[in-house]
Amino acid sequence: MDYRIFPPEEILEATVTLPQSKSVAMRAHLLNYLSGRKGDNAMCDDTATLSQILNAGLPSDGSAIEVGASGAACRFLTALCAASEGVDCVITGSARMLKRPIGPLVLALKALGADIEFVGEEGFPPLRIKGRKLSGGSVEIDASESSQYVSALMMIAPLLDSKLEIKLTGNQQSAPYIRMTGEMMSRRGAIVEIDRDKVELTCSRAIEYAEECEADWSAAAFWYEIAAVTAGWLTLDGLSDKSLQGDRQSTALFERLGVITEFTEAGAELSATPDLYNSLDADLSDMPDVVPALVVTCCLIGLPFRLSGIGALHHKESDRVEALIAEMAKLGCELETEAYGTTLIWDGRRVPITSMPVFETYGDHRLAMSLAPVAVYVPGIVVKDVEVVTKSYPTYWEQLQQAGFRVVDAAAIDEKA
């Protein structure tokens, strides 16, 4: 379905209940599975996929494990299956998933003794895996493509014969997610030491069960975007600055875009300020998920930017860098890349637009949510294939309407016209 979107008719003032953190929930599912507990948290497509697979049990007959579009499920299950004796399976997924790299993780697992083969193209799913007891010890991995490779290795430490040392090479992406995994494992009884270029884990006893529940800072970015472009007031229930999530640091970035955050016992209160920076220059290696919201916000409020450390975005649910370039061109903003596609730049100049924007979403939930607030500046925009938000935030469109936006079926309204 495609939605035609119109902005609130009055100054925006709303309270929003964010979904639980997908990153925390995905890790909790796998760690709690190792503790012998099943999970039933199916708050979005990704968590439902991992929960259903784990609850069904890992196959021993060579059958397929279908992860759909979930990169985290693919990477976490690859490590888990490889380290689980008796498992025999093929891990596969959507067409886009088969184009998302996994080679560094496979190489590291093989160094630990895993039996894994690429079924198709070298370095990409599908993967045939025959689980066995892995040795532990020291292993090296290129962490420049995804922190999920490192997290996947960390979480199988309880299944290994000995202490695990992971040496990190390359320019690390999303380092806070590695720390998140480490903290969650520490809470469950593991001994974890994380340095700049090394992670060490010792699990002298079975991993313990623990409850984890946090509001999603990555989802909050889209409401920060809305606060910035509407100059309204928003309360984000349950959002805490004491979070495990690296995206909590986005408060400082959005303050430069005119949004002030005040934390209370209830959550975070967002309000607008007229004080804007002249431009935004930031390294987003640690916060790649907030890039779509930041880019669209800057383009709408006319703030030039230079965002570095974004190379990993080429390998997300879509090539987010190229997708943002294409979609912002529909607003007259000509974005460019530098440093082999790892830096995205806009100098603030616009060219006239001659038609109502119809935005593609490329099967990417974060693109869909970042594009919707464009309606504040261009009422009546169309966002295509809106169902993609179910990957992380199924109630997004409902909450957007509760905040005062008008969201209608584009096909139905066009027929009436």
C-alpha positions as CSV (number, residue, x, y, z in Angstrom):
1,M,0.0,0.0,0.0
2,D,1.0,3.6,-0.7
3,Y,0.1,6.5,1.7
4,R,-0.5,10.1,0.9
5,I,0.4,12.1,3.9
6,F,-0.7,15.5,5.2
7,P,0.7,17.4,8.2
8,P,-1.1,18.3,11.4
9,E,-3.5,21.3,11.1
10,E,-2.4,22.6,14.5
11,I,0.8,22.9,16.4
12,L,2.0,19.4,17.1
13,E,1.7,18.3,20.8
14,A,1.7,14.6,21.4
15,T,2.8,11.7,23.6
16,V,4.3,8.7,21.9
17,T,4.9,5.2,23.2
18,L,7.9,3.9,21.4
19,P,8.5,0.2,20.6
20,Q,10.9,-1.8,22.6
21,S,14.5,-1.7,21.4
22,K,14.9,-4.2,18.5
23,S,18.6,-4.4,19.2
24,V,18.2,-5.3,22.8
25,A,15.3,-7.7,22.1
26,M,17.2,-9.6,19.4
27,R,20.2,-10.2,21.7
28,A,17.9,-11.1,24.6
29,H,16.2,-13.7,22.5
30,L,19.4,-15.5,21.7
31,L,21.0,-15.2,25.1
32,N,17.8,-16.4,26.9
33,Y,17.6,-19.3,24.5
34,L,21.1,-20.3,25.7
35,S,19.8,-20.1,29.2
36,G,17.1,-22.6,28.4
37,R,14.2,-20.1,28.3
38,K,12.0,-19.5,25.3
39,G,11.0,-16.0,24.2
40,D,7.6,-14.7,22.9
41,N,8.4,-11.0,22.3
42,A,7.2,-10.6,18.7
43,M,6.9,-6.8,18.8
44,C,8.1,-6.5,15.1
45,D,9.0,-8.7,12.1
46,D,12.7,-9.1,13.1
47,T,12.0,-10.2,16.7
48,A,9.1,-12.4,15.6
49,T,11.4,-14.1,13.0
50,L,14.2,-14.9,15.6
51,S,11.7,-15.9,18.3
52,Q,9.8,-18.3,16.0
53,I,13.0,-20.0,14.8
54,L,14.4,-20.5,18.2
55,N,11.1,-21.7,19.7
56,A,10.8,-24.2,16.9
57,G,14.2,-25.6,17.6
58,L,17.3,-25.7,15.3
59,P,17.0,-28.3,12.6
60,S,19.1,-31.4,12.3
61,D,17.9,-32.7,9.0
62,G,19.5,-30.2,6.6
63,S,16.3,-28.1,6.2
64,A,16.2,-24.4,5.6
65,I,16.1,-21.7,8.3
66,E,14.3,-18.7,6.6
67,V,15.4,-15.4,8.2
68,G,13.5,-13.2,5.7
69,A,15.0,-9.6,5.7
70,S,16.5,-9.8,9.2
71,G,20.2,-9.2,9.0
72,A,20.6,-9.7,12.8
73,A,18.8,-13.0,12.7
74,C,20.9,-14.2,9.9
75,R,24.2,-13.3,11.6
76,F,23.3,-14.4,15.1
77,L,21.8,-17.7,13.9
78,T,24.8,-18.4,11.7
79,A,27.1,-18.3,14.8
80,L,24.6,-20.2,17.0
81,C,24.0,-23.0,14.5
82,A,27.7,-23.4,13.8
83,A,28.4,-23.8,17.5
84,S,25.5,-26.1,18.3
85,E,26.2,-29.8,18.0
86,G,23.9,-31.8,15.9
87,V,22.5,-28.9,13.9
88,D,22.3,-29.4,10.1
89,C,20.7,-26.6,8.2
90,V,20.7,-24.0,5.4
91,I,20.3,-20.4,6.4
92,T,18.7,-18.3,3.7
93,G,16.5,-15.2,3.4
94,S,15.0,-12.6,1.2
95,A,16.5,-11.5,-2.2
96,R,18.1,-8.5,-0.5
97,M,19.4,-10.7,2.4
98,L,21.3,-12.8,-0.2
99,K,23.1,-9.6,-1.2
100,R,24.2,-8.7,2.3
101,P,27.7,-9.7,3.2
102,I,28.5,-12.3,5.8
103,G,32.0,-13.4,4.7
104,P,34.0,-12.1,7.7
105,L,31.8,-13.9,10.2
106,V,32.0,-17.1,8.3
107,L,35.9,-16.9,8.1
108,A,36.1,-16.3,11.9
109,L,33.8,-19.2,12.7
110,K,35.8,-21.5,10.4
111,A,38.9,-20.4,12.3
112,L,37.2,-21.7,15.5
113,G,36.5,-25.0,13.7
114,A,33.0,-24.5,12.2
115,D,31.7,-26.5,9.2
116,I,30.1,-23.8,7.0
117,E,29.8,-23.6,3.2
118,F,28.5,-20.9,0.9
119,V,25.7,-22.4,-1.2
120,G,25.7,-19.6,-3.7
121,E,28.0,-16.6,-4.1
122,E,31.1,-16.6,-2.0
123,G,30.8,-14.3,1.0
124,F,27.0,-14.2,1.0
125,P,24.0,-16.3,2.1
126,P,22.7,-18.9,1.7
127,L,24.9,-20.9,4.1
128,R,25.0,-24.7,4.7
129,I,26.0,-25.3,8.3
130,K,26.7,-28.5,10.2
131,G,27.0,-27.6,13.9
132,R,29.7,-29.0,16.1
133,K,31.5,-28.2,19.3
134,L,33.9,-25.2,18.6
135,S,37.2,-24.7,20.3
136,G,37.3,-21.2,21.5
137,G,40.7,-19.5,21.8
138,S,41.8,-16.5,19.7
139,V,40.1,-15.4,16.5
140,E,40.4,-12.3,14.3
141,I,37.6,-10.6,12.5
142,D,37.1,-7.6,10.2
143,A,34.6,-5.4,12.0
144,S,34.4,-2.7,9.3
145,E,31.2,-4.0,7.7
146,S,29.0,-4.8,10.7
147,S,29.3,-4.9,14.5
148,Q,26.8,-7.8,14.3
149,Y,29.6,-10.1,13.3
150,V,31.3,-9.4,16.6
151,S,28.2,-9.7,18.6
152,A,27.4,-13.0,17.0
153,L,30.7,-14.4,18.0
154,M,30.4,-13.0,21.5
155,M,27.1,-14.6,22.2
156,I,28.3,-18.1,21.4
157,A,31.1,-17.9,23.9
158,P,29.0,-20.0,26.4
159,L,29.1,-22.9,23.9
160,L,32.9,-22.9,23.4
161,D,35.4,-25.2,25.0
162,S,37.6,-22.3,26.3
163,K,37.9,-18.6,26.7
164,L,37.2,-16.6,23.6
165,E,39.4,-13.7,22.4
166,I,38.2,-11.7,19.4
167,K,40.7,-9.4,17.8
168,L,39.0,-6.6,15.9
169,T,40.5,-5.3,12.6
170,G,39.4,-2.6,10.2
171,N,37.5,0.6,11.0
172,Q,34.9,-0.6,13.5
173,Q,31.2,0.1,12.8
174,S,28.6,0.7,15.5
175,A,31.0,0.0,18.4
176,P,28.2,0.8,21.0
177,Y,26.4,-2.4,19.9
178,I,29.4,-4.5,20.8
179,R,29.4,-2.8,24.3
180,M,25.6,-3.5,24.5
181,T,26.2,-7.2,23.8
182,G,29.0,-7.3,26.4
183,E,26.8,-5.6,29.1
184,M,23.9,-8.0,28.4
185,M,26.2,-11.0,28.7
186,S,27.8,-9.6,31.9
187,R,24.3,-9.4,33.4
188,R,23.9,-13.1,32.6
189,G,27.1,-14.2,34.4
190,A,29.8,-13.9,31.7
191,I,33.1,-12.2,32.3
192,V,33.5,-9.7,29.5
193,E,36.4,-7.3,28.8
194,I,36.2,-4.9,25.8
195,D,39.2,-2.9,24.6
196,R,39.5,-0.7,21.5
197,D,40.7,-3.6,19.3
198,K,39.9,-6.7,21.4
199,V,37.0,-8.5,23.2
200,E,37.6,-11.3,25.7
201,L,34.9,-13.5,27.1
202,T,34.9,-16.2,29.8
203,C,31.8,-18.2,30.6
204,S,32.7,-20.5,33.5
205,R,29.0,-21.5,34.0
206,A,25.8,-21.7,32.0
207,I,24.4,-18.4,30.8
208,E,21.6,-17.0,33.0
209,Y,18.2,-15.7,32.1
210,A,17.5,-12.0,32.4
211,E,14.7,-9.6,31.6
212,E,15.5,-6.8,29.2
213,C,13.2,-4.0,28.2
214,E,14.1,-0.6,26.8
215,A,12.4,1.9,24.6
216,D,14.0,2.0,21.1
217,W,16.3,5.0,20.6
218,S,16.6,4.2,16.9
219,A,12.8,4.6,16.6
220,A,13.0,7.8,18.6
221,A,15.1,9.4,15.9
222,F,12.0,9.8,13.6
223,W,10.2,11.6,16.4
224,Y,13.2,13.9,16.9
225,E,12.9,14.6,13.2
226,I,9.2,15.4,13.5
227,A,10.0,17.7,16.5
228,A,12.6,19.5,14.4
229,V,10.4,20.1,11.3
230,T,7.2,21.0,13.2
231,A,8.7,23.0,16.1
232,G,6.2,21.1,18.2
233,W,6.2,19.4,21.6
234,L,6.6,15.6,22.0
235,T,6.8,13.3,25.0
236,L,8.5,10.0,24.3
237,D,7.3,7.6,27.0
238,G,9.9,5.4,28.6
239,L,12.9,6.8,26.7
240,S,15.9,6.8,29.1
241,D,19.3,8.4,28.9
242,K,20.6,5.5,31.0
243,S,20.2,3.2,27.9
244,L,22.5,0.4,26.6
245,Q,21.8,1.8,23.1
246,G,24.4,3.9,21.3
247,D,21.7,5.9,19.6
248,R,21.0,7.6,22.9
249,Q,23.8,10.0,21.8
250,S,21.6,11.3,19.0
251,T,20.2,13.9,21.5
252,A,23.4,16.0,21.0
253,L,23.0,15.8,17.2
254,F,19.4,16.8,17.1
255,E,20.1,19.7,19.5
256,R,22.2,21.1,16.7
257,L,19.1,20.7,14.5
258,G,17.0,22.7,17.0
259,V,15.5,20.0,19.3
260,I,16.1,20.2,23.1
261,T,15.7,17.0,25.3
262,E,14.6,17.0,28.9
263,F,14.5,13.7,30.7
264,T,11.9,13.0,33.3
265,E,10.7,10.0,35.2
266,A,8.1,9.4,32.4
267,G,10.6,9.6,29.5
268,A,12.0,12.3,27.2
269,E,10.3,15.6,26.5
270,L,11.3,17.2,23.2
271,S,10.8,20.9,22.4
272,A,12.1,23.2,19.7
273,T,14.7,25.9,20.0
274,P,15.5,28.7,17.4
275,D,19.2,28.1,17.9
276,L,20.6,26.1,15.0
277,Y,24.1,25.4,13.9
278,N,25.2,26.7,10.5
279,S,26.0,23.1,9.4
280,L,26.2,19.6,10.7
281,D,29.6,17.8,10.5
282,A,29.5,14.4,12.3
283,D,31.1,11.0,12.3
284,L,28.2,8.5,12.5
285,S,30.2,5.3,12.7
286,D,28.6,4.6,16.0
287,M,25.0,5.6,15.1
288,P,24.3,4.5,11.5
289,D,20.6,3.9,12.1
290,V,19.9,7.6,12.7
291,V,21.4,8.7,9.4
292,P,18.1,8.7,7.4
293,A,16.3,10.8,10.0
294,L,19.2,13.2,10.2
295,V,19.6,13.6,6.4
296,V,15.9,14.3,5.8
297,T,15.7,16.7,8.7
298,C,18.8,18.7,7.4
299,C,17.4,18.8,3.9
300,L,14.0,20.1,5.1
301,I,15.3,22.8,7.5
302,G,18.1,23.8,5.0
303,L,21.1,22.8,7.1
304,P,24.2,21.8,5.1
305,F,25.9,18.6,6.3
306,R,28.9,16.3,6.1
307,L,28.2,12.9,7.6
308,S,31.2,10.5,7.6
309,G,31.5,6.9,8.8
310,I,28.5,5.8,6.9
311,G,30.0,3.1,4.7
312,A,28.0,0.3,6.4
313,L,24.8,1.8,5.1
314,H,25.5,0.4,1.7
315,H,24.8,-3.0,3.1
316,K,21.5,-2.5,5.1
317,E,18.0,-3.4,4.1
318,S,18.7,-1.2,1.1
319,D,21.7,0.8,0.0
320,R,20.7,3.6,2.2
321,V,23.3,6.0,0.9
322,E,22.2,5.7,-2.7
323,A,18.5,5.6,-1.7
324,L,18.8,8.9,0.2
325,I,20.6,10.5,-2.7
326,A,17.8,9.5,-5.0
327,E,14.9,10.4,-2.8
328,M,16.3,13.8,-1.6
329,A,16.8,14.7,-5.3
330,K,13.0,14.7,-5.4
331,L,13.1,17.6,-2.9
332,G,15.7,19.5,-5.1
333,C,18.6,18.6,-2.8
334,E,21.6,17.2,-4.6
335,L,23.6,15.0,-2.2
336,E,27.1,13.7,-3.0
337,T,29.5,11.2,-1.6
338,E,33.2,11.2,-0.9
339,A,35.8,8.9,0.5
340,Y,34.6,5.9,-1.5
341,G,31.0,6.3,-0.4
342,T,31.7,6.5,3.3
343,T,30.8,10.3,3.6
344,L,27.6,11.9,2.5
345,I,27.5,15.7,1.8
346,W,25.0,18.4,1.0
347,D,26.1,22.0,0.5
348,G,22.6,23.5,1.2
349,R,21.8,24.4,-2.4
350,R,18.5,23.4,-3.9
351,V,17.0,23.2,-7.4
352,P,13.3,23.7,-8.1
353,I,11.0,20.7,-8.0
354,T,8.2,20.5,-10.5
355,S,6.1,17.6,-9.3
356,M,4.7,16.2,-6.0
357,P,7.3,13.8,-4.6
358,V,6.4,10.1,-4.7
359,F,9.0,8.4,-2.5
360,E,10.3,4.9,-2.9
361,T,11.1,3.0,0.2
362,Y,13.3,0.2,-1.2
363,G,12.0,-2.4,1.2
364,D,13.6,-0.3,4.0
365,H,11.7,0.5,7.2
366,R,14.0,3.4,8.2
367,L,13.7,5.1,4.9
368,A,9.9,4.9,5.0
369,M,9.7,6.5,8.5
370,S,12.3,9.2,7.7
371,L,10.4,10.3,4.6
372,A,6.9,10.6,6.1
373,P,7.7,14.0,7.9
374,V,8.4,15.6,4.5
375,A,4.7,16.2,4.5
376,V,5.2,19.0,6.9
377,Y,6.9,21.0,4.2
378,V,5.2,19.4,1.1
379,P,1.7,18.4,2.1
380,G,0.3,15.5,0.0
381,I,3.5,13.6,-0.6
382,V,3.3,9.8,-1.3
383,V,5.3,7.2,0.5
384,K,5.2,3.8,-1.2
385,D,5.1,0.3,0.2
386,V,4.4,1.5,3.7
387,E,4.1,-2.0,5.2
388,V,8.0,-2.1,5.4
389,V,7.8,-0.4,8.8
390,T,6.6,-3.6,10.4
391,K,10.3,-4.8,10.4
392,S,10.9,-2.6,13.5
393,Y,8.0,-0.3,14.3
394,P,4.6,-1.8,13.3
395,T,2.6,1.0,15.0
396,Y,4.4,3.9,13.4
397,W,1.6,5.0,11.0
398,E,-1.0,4.7,13.7
399,Q,1.0,6.8,16.1
400,L,1.7,9.4,13.3
401,Q,-2.0,9.8,12.9
402,Q,-2.5,10.1,16.6
403,A,0.0,12.9,16.6
404,G,-2.2,14.8,14.1
405,F,-0.9,13.8,10.7
406,R,-3.5,12.7,8.1
407,V,-2.5,9.4,6.4
408,V,-4.7,8.1,3.6
409,D,-4.5,5.3,1.0
410,A,-3.0,7.1,-2.0
411,A,-4.9,4.9,-4.5
412,A,-8.3,5.6,-2.9
413,I,-7.8,9.4,-2.7
414,D,-6.4,9.5,-6.2
415,E,-9.5,7.7,-7.5
416,K,-11.8,10.2,-5.9
417,A,-9.8,13.0,-7.4
